[in-house]
Amino acid sequence: MRLAEHSYRTITSVRGPLLFVEGVFGARIGEVVGVEFPDGAGATGEVLKITGNAVLIQVFGETAGLDIDATVVFTDSVRQVPLSRKALGRVFNGSFAPIDGAPMYIPERWGTVSGLPLNPTARARPEEFIETGYTAIDLLNTLVKGQKLPIFSNAGLPSLELAAGILRNARLSGGGAFAVVFVALGLTHREYSFYMEVLSEMHTGFVAFVNRADEPVVERLLAPRFGLTCAEYLAFACGMDVLVLVTDMTNYCDALREVSTAREELPGRRGYPGYMYSDLASLYERAGRIGGESGSVTMIPVLTMPEDDITHPIPDLTGYITEGQIVLSRELHQQGVFPPIDVLPSLSRLMQRGIGAGRTRADHREVADRLYRHYAKGRDLRRLEAIVGREGMLAADRQLLSFAEAFERELVHQGTLRREIGGSLDAGIDLLQRFSLEDS
């Protein structure tokens, strides 16, 4: 075994944030290192790759002024997460440093970035309703405790505003200890300003990790792991139900590809590393419930589909791991509908476990099925309308067309309005009754 710390002055090259160090004994992947600049400044980094006695290090922060005479200190420790209830109401960057102007709290305990793997036999079935405030989700694609339900967006669609709305409005319909862990990755200046304003208006029921586009790429990989470790602590040590909202997972995967390229690994599909599936699974599978425990971790990852392609590796692999998807529609967005959720390709595979008497309302399943059935018929008839015109259609078909339009305009579209599940169900019943569709 080597000592707790070893110092080296054997840097062979500096390539942006990457350092190549030779003659290193006993380094570990993920080990935290300190870098002492010749001018007395310092930075931290992490071991990315080890080849024999040569080590590749990613430096967090700027490397201006760094040369091969710098000293690299290997600490023999991997990154740890400071855990405490005092994290609630705080905003951190991708290195877990406070950016809200308040001092760092004293942790109650330390946890590992990778978290504690859950024994599959100890998992409890995801159930019980989590209210997002959006009818298209709560009524038709219900989110339940312990579920992983991604949002698939396209470039130019308002996933930014949708994530902010969920951040503001999510809660347990029956009350109880609830918190949101918000992780924002690769933000532009406009996105950063927008989210920081949203967070400034909230109370203490959140923890936020915000990574900007000009910050180190490795922090983009660490931030969701910090967030999930905090969520696991709040859920399983403090008994809270925690919703983890991560945006945008496409930026995370692009960072994973960039680090993989720096390691000179063989690329897989579209240049992404071949282990991207297992890497995403290591994040998504940290959501869930544990039998006999009162807390839960629920996850909503938001991702922008490159080139609007749902078969792209990022949404494709995400769909294999998660339990459904919420799909945003460019056509609805162009019509001014917000949130532009297309309910037909959207799906919550665990919806049935979170609805009904004692959870939402006894008529939830029936109302959702009727709305979905009539809306699907109305959508399908739009193709016929494009051929023969509305005047050439039967009266019953024209009624379904009008219903589909009203469904999108009145039920899916909410703007800044928040609806509780009871209000969503009542609005759906009113719509069915207005078009005399409640018994058909």
C-alpha positions in Angstrom: 0.0 0.0 0.0 1.1 3.5 -0.7 0.9 6.5 1.6 -2.2 8.6 1.9 -0.7 11.2 -0.5 2.0 11.1 -3.1 3.2 14.1 -5.1 4.6 14.0 -8.6 6.3 16.6 -10.9 6.2 14.3 -13.9 3.6 16.0 -16.2 4.5 15.2 -19.8 1.9 17.3 -21.5 -1.1 19.6 -20.9 -4.0 19.6 -23.4 -6.6 22.0 -22.3 -8.1 20.5 -19.1 -6.3 17.2 -19.5 -3.0 16.4 -17.9 -0.7 13.4 -18.7 1.4 12.3 -15.8 4.0 9.5 -15.9 5.8 7.4 -13.3 2.7 7.3 -11.0 2.4 4.4 -8.6 -0.9 3.1 -7.3 -3.4 5.6 -8.8 -7.1 4.7 -8.9 -9.8 5.5 -11.4 -11.9 8.4 -10.0 -9.2 9.3 -7.5 -9.2 13.0 -6.5 -6.0 14.9 -7.2 -4.7 18.3 -6.4 -2.8 20.4 -8.9 -0.4 23.1 -7.6 0.4 25.7 -10.3 3.9 27.2 -10.5 2.4 30.6 -9.5 1.0 29.2 -6.3 -2.6 28.8 -7.6 -4.3 25.4 -7.3 -7.0 23.3 -8.7 -8.6 19.9 -8.2 -9.0 17.1 -10.7 -9.9 13.4 -11.2 -8.1 10.4 -12.6 -9.8 9.4 -15.9 -7.5 6.7 -17.3 -4.5 4.6 -16.2 -2.1 3.0 -18.6 0.8 1.3 -16.9 2.4 4.0 -14.9 0.9 6.8 -17.0 -2.2 8.6 -15.8 -4.7 10.9 -17.6 -6.2 13.6 -15.3 -9.2 15.9 -15.9 -8.7 19.2 -14.2 -11.8 21.0 -12.9 -11.6 24.7 -13.8 -9.2 26.8 -15.8 -5.7 25.5 -16.7 -4.4 28.9 -17.9 -0.8 29.3 -16.5 -0.3 25.6 -16.0 2.9 24.0 -17.3 4.7 20.8 -17.0 6.5 22.0 -13.8 3.3 21.9 -11.8 2.9 19.5 -8.9 0.2 16.8 -8.9 -0.9 15.4 -5.5 -2.7 12.1 -5.4 -4.9 11.9 -2.4 -5.8 8.2 -2.4 -9.5 9.1 -2.0 -12.5 9.1 -4.3 -15.0 11.9 -4.3 -17.4 11.9 -1.3 -20.7 13.6 -1.0 -21.5 15.7 2.1 -25.0 14.7 3.2 -27.4 16.6 5.5 -31.0 17.9 5.7 -29.4 21.4 5.5 -28.9 20.8 1.8 -32.6 21.6 1.4 -33.1 25.1 -0.1 -29.5 25.3 -1.4 -28.0 25.6 -4.9 -24.7 24.0 -5.8 -22.6 23.7 -8.9 -21.4 20.4 -10.5 -18.6 20.1 -7.9 -20.9 20.5 -4.9 -19.7 24.0 -4.2 -22.4 26.5 -3.1 -23.4 29.1 -5.6 -26.2 30.7 -3.7 -24.1 33.0 -1.6 -24.4 31.0 1.7 -21.6 29.0 3.4 -21.2 25.3 3.1 -23.0 23.4 5.8 -21.4 20.8 8.1 -22.4 17.4 6.8 -24.2 14.8 9.0 -22.5 12.0 7.1 -20.5 11.3 3.9 -21.7 9.2 1.0 -20.2 7.8 -2.2 -20.9 9.4 -5.5 -22.0 6.1 -7.0 -24.5 5.6 -4.1 -25.5 2.3 -2.6 -26.8 -0.4 -5.0 -30.2 -1.6 -4.1 -30.7 -5.4 -3.8 -33.4 -6.2 -6.4 -35.2 -8.4 -3.8 -35.5 -5.5 -1.4 -37.2 -3.2 -3.9 -40.9 -2.5 -3.4 -43.2 -1.9 -6.4 -43.6 1.7 -7.4 -47.0 3.0 -6.4 -48.9 6.0 -5.0 -49.5 9.2 -7.0 -47.1 12.1 -7.4 -48.9 15.2 -8.7 -47.0 17.4 -11.3 -49.8 19.9 -11.8 -50.1 19.1 -15.5 -53.3 17.3 -16.7 -51.7 15.5 -19.6 -49.4 13.8 -17.1 -51.5 13.5 -14.0 -54.7 12.3 -15.7 -53.4 10.4 -18.7 -49.8 9.4 -17.9 -49.7 9.3 -14.2 -46.4 9.5 -12.3 -46.0 7.2 -9.3 -43.5 7.0 -6.4 -40.4 5.1 -7.4 -40.9 5.4 -11.2 -38.5 6.6 -13.9 -40.5 8.6 -16.4 -38.5 10.5 -19.0 -39.6 13.5 -21.0 -38.6 13.3 -24.7 -38.3 16.8 -26.3 -37.1 18.2 -29.6 -35.0 21.2 -30.3 -36.9 24.4 -29.9 -39.7 23.0 -27.8 -40.3 24.4 -24.3 -38.8 21.6 -22.2 -37.1 24.4 -20.2 -40.5 25.9 -19.1 -42.0 22.4 -18.6 -39.2 21.4 -16.2 -39.5 24.7 -14.3 -43.3 24.1 -14.0 -42.7 20.6 -12.6 -40.1 22.0 -10.2 -42.6 24.6 -8.9 -45.7 22.5 -8.9 -44.8 18.9 -8.0 -46.2 17.6 -4.7 -47.8 14.6 -3.0 -51.5 14.7 -3.4 -52.0 13.3 0.1 -49.3 15.5 1.8 -46.2 14.2 3.5 -42.5 15.0 3.5 -41.6 15.8 -0.1 -38.6 17.3 -1.8 -37.4 17.9 -5.4 -33.7 17.4 -6.3 -33.1 19.5 -9.5 -30.1 18.8 -11.7 -29.5 21.1 -14.7 -26.6 20.3 -17.0 -24.8 22.3 -19.7 -26.9 25.4 -19.3 -26.4 28.4 -21.6 -26.3 31.9 -19.9 -30.0 32.4 -20.7 -31.0 29.0 -19.3 -28.9 29.6 -16.2 -30.5 33.0 -15.5 -34.0 31.5 -16.1 -33.5 28.6 -13.7 -31.8 30.7 -11.0 -34.8 33.0 -11.1 -37.2 30.1 -10.7 -35.1 28.7 -7.8 -35.0 32.1 -6.1 -38.9 32.1 -5.9 -39.1 28.7 -4.3 -39.0 27.7 -0.6 -36.9 25.1 1.0 -38.3 21.9 -0.5 -35.6 21.5 -3.1 -31.9 20.9 -3.7 -30.4 22.1 -6.9 -27.2 21.3 -8.8 -26.5 23.7 -11.7 -23.8 23.1 -14.3 -23.2 25.7 -17.0 -21.9 25.0 -20.5 -18.6 26.8 -19.9 -17.8 24.7 -16.8 -15.7 21.5 -16.7 -17.2 18.7 -18.6 -16.6 16.2 -15.8 -18.8 18.2 -13.6 -21.6 17.4 -16.0 -21.1 13.8 -15.2 -20.8 14.3 -11.5 -23.8 16.6 -10.9 -26.5 13.9 -11.4 -24.6 11.5 -9.2 -24.4 14.2 -6.4 -28.1 14.8 -6.8 -29.0 11.2 -6.7 -26.9 10.6 -3.6 -28.6 13.5 -1.9 -32.0 12.1 -2.9 -31.1 8.6 -1.5 -30.1 10.2 1.8 -33.3 12.3 2.0 -35.4 9.3 1.0 -34.0 6.4 2.9 -32.3 8.1 5.9 -34.8 10.9 6.4 -38.0 9.2 5.2 -38.9 11.7 2.5 -40.4 11.1 -0.9 -38.0 12.7 -3.4 -38.5 13.6 -7.0 -35.3 13.9 -9.0 -35.6 16.1 -12.1 -32.6 16.1 -14.5 -32.3 18.3 -17.6 -30.9 17.8 -20.1 -29.6 14.2 -20.3 -28.5 14.8 -23.9 -25.8 17.2 -22.5 -24.8 14.5 -20.1 -24.4 11.9 -22.9 -22.4 14.4 -25.0 -20.1 14.9 -22.0 -19.8 11.2 -21.6 -18.8 11.0 -25.3 -16.2 13.8 -24.9 -14.6 12.1 -21.9 -14.6 8.8 -23.7 -12.8 10.4 -26.7 -10.3 11.9 -24.3 -9.6 8.4 -23.0 -9.1 7.3 -26.6 -11.8 4.6 -26.2 -13.3 2.9 -29.2 -16.6 4.6 -30.1 -20.0 2.9 -30.4 -23.2 4.1 -32.1 -23.0 7.7 -33.3 -19.6 8.1 -31.5 -21.0 7.4 -28.1 -19.1 4.9 -25.9 -20.3 1.3 -26.0 -20.9 1.4 -22.2 -23.4 4.3 -22.4 -26.3 1.9 -21.7 -24.8 0.7 -18.4 -23.8 4.2 -17.5 -27.3 5.5 -18.0 -28.7 2.5 -16.1 -26.3 3.3 -13.2 -28.2 6.6 -12.9 -31.8 5.6 -13.7 -31.8 2.5 -11.6 -31.1 4.5 -8.5 -34.8 5.5 -8.5 -37.2 3.2 -6.6 -38.7 2.2 -3.3 -37.3 -0.2 -0.6 -39.6 -2.6 1.1 -40.3 -1.5 4.7 -38.9 2.0 4.1 -41.1 5.1 4.1 -39.1 7.1 1.6 -38.9 6.9 -2.2 -36.8 8.2 -5.1 -38.7 9.1 -8.3 -37.0 10.3 -11.4 -37.9 12.5 -14.4 -35.0 12.8 -16.8 -35.6 15.4 -19.6 -33.7 14.8 -22.9 -33.7 16.6 -26.2 -33.8 14.1 -29.1 -31.0 15.0 -31.6 -32.5 15.7 -35.0 -35.9 14.9 -33.6 -35.0 11.2 -33.9 -36.6 8.9 -31.3 -34.3 6.1 -32.5 -31.2 8.0 -31.6 -29.1 6.2 -29.0 -29.9 8.6 -26.2 -33.8 8.2 -26.3 -33.5 4.7 -27.5 -31.4 3.4 -24.6 -33.3 5.6 -22.1 -36.6 3.9 -23.3 -35.1 0.5 -22.5 -34.3 1.4 -18.9 -37.3 3.6 -17.9 -41.0 2.9 -17.5 -42.6 4.9 -20.2 -42.1 8.3 -21.7 -43.7 11.8 -22.0 -43.4 13.0 -25.6 -43.5 16.7 -26.6 -45.1 17.7 -29.9 -43.8 20.3 -32.3 -47.2 20.6 -33.9 -48.9 21.4 -30.6 -46.2 23.9 -29.7 -46.8 25.7 -33.1 -50.5 25.9 -32.2 -49.6 27.7 -28.9 -50.4 24.7 -26.6 -48.4 24.5 -23.4 -47.3 22.0 -22.3 -47.2 20.5 -25.8 -47.6 17.0 -24.6 -48.7 14.5 -27.2 -50.7 12.0 -25.2 -50.9 9.3 -27.9 -47.3 8.3 -28.0 -46.8 9.1 -24.3 -47.1 6.3 -21.8 -46.7 5.6 -18.1 -46.4 1.9 -17.7 -46.9 2.1 -14.0 -49.9 4.4 -14.1 -52.4 1.7 -13.0 -50.5 1.2 -9.7 -50.9 4.9 -8.7 -54.5 5.7 -9.5 -58.0 4.7 -8.3 -59.8 4.9 -5.0 -57.6 6.0 -2.1 -54.9 7.3 -4.4 -56.5 9.7 -6.9 -60.2 9.0 -7.5 -62.3 5.9 -8.1 -63.3 7.1 -11.6 -59.7 7.9 -12.8 -59.2 4.9 -15.0 -62.6 5.2 -16.6 -62.3 8.9 -17.4 -58.7 8.5 -18.7 -59.7 5.6 -21.0 -62.7 7.5 -22.5 -60.7 10.7 -23.1 -57.9 8.7 -24.8 -60.3 6.7 -26.9 -62.2 9.6 -28.3 -59.2 11.8 -28.8 -57.4 9.0 -30.7 -60.4 8.7 -33.0 -60.6 12.4 -33.5 -56.9 12.6 -34.4 -57.2 9.7 -36.9 -60.1 11.5 -38.6 -57.9 14.5 -39.4 -56.4 12.5 -42.2 -59.9 12.0 -43.7 -60.7 15.7 -43.2 -57.6 16.7 -45.2 -59.0 14.6 -48.2 -62.8 15.3 -48.2 -63.0 18.4 -46.0 -65.1 18.7 -42.9 -68.3 19.4 -44.8 -68.0 16.0 -46.5 -67.9 14.1 -43.2 -70.6 12.6 -41.1 -72.0 14.6 -38.2 -70.5 12.1 -35.7 -67.1 12.4 -37.3 -67.3 16.2 -37.2 -68.1 16.0 -33.5 -65.0 13.9 -32.8 -62.9 16.3 -34.7 -64.2 19.2 -32.6 -63.7 17.1 -29.5 -60.0 16.5 -30.4 -59.5 20.3 -30.9 -61.2 21.1 -27.6 -59.1 18.4 -25.9 -55.9 20.0 -27.0 -57.1 23.6 -26.4 -58.8 23.1 -23.0 -57.4 20.0 -21.4 -53.8 19.7 -22.6 -53.2 23.4 -22.8 -52.7 25.0 -19.3 -50.2 27.8 -19.7 -49.2 28.8 -16.2 -52.3 27.3 -14.6 -51.8 24.5 -12.1 -54.5 21.8 -11.9 -54.9 19.4 -9.0 -55.9 15.9 -10.0 -59.5 16.5 -8.9 -59.7 19.5 -11.2 -58.2 17.6 -14.1 -60.7 14.8 -13.7 -63.6 17.2 -13.5 -62.4 19.1 -16.6 -62.2 15.8 -18.5 -65.7 14.8 -17.5 -67.1 18.2 -18.5 -65.5 17.9 -21.9 -67.0 14.4 -22.4 -70.4 15.6 -21.4 -70.3 18.7 -23.5 -69.8 16.5 -26.6 -72.2 13.9 -25.4 -69.4 11.3 -25.3 -69.6 10.2 -21.7 -71.6 7.0 -22.4 -70.3 6.1 -25.9 
